[in-house]
Amino acid sequence: MSQKKATIVNLAASNVSVSQFSVEAGSLVLEQFFVEEIAPGLTGDDEWLNAAIAALASLVNTHELKGRVTVIAPAFLLFRSRSRFRRLSALARRRSSPSRLRTPFLIR
């Protein structure tokens, strides 16, 4: 029976880490963990991205990592735009969906 393994690359604001997990007897096991710090005070997205790429490349080369990975992207890059919501009246909520959507907000 083959053992399932997963490699996770976490791109955080201040560091890049690589974690390798496996499953043994129904439990999750952390097999390896490597981390490389990113210099503090990077002001632009391009500066941070270049530092993150350099840190990841260093980890890959130093620890001879290879294979498929799952990447966790930093929240500060994912949640950029502000969502605007408008309040819907009870009548508009009833008309908005045949399933009678109960959510009182609509994203526009």
Secondary structure, DSSP 8 states (H G I E B T S, - for coil): ----EEEEEEE-SSEEEEEEEEEETTEEEEEEEEEEE--TT--SHHHHHHHHHHHHHHHHHHHT--S--EEE--HHHH--S---EEE--HHHHHHS-TT----SEEE-
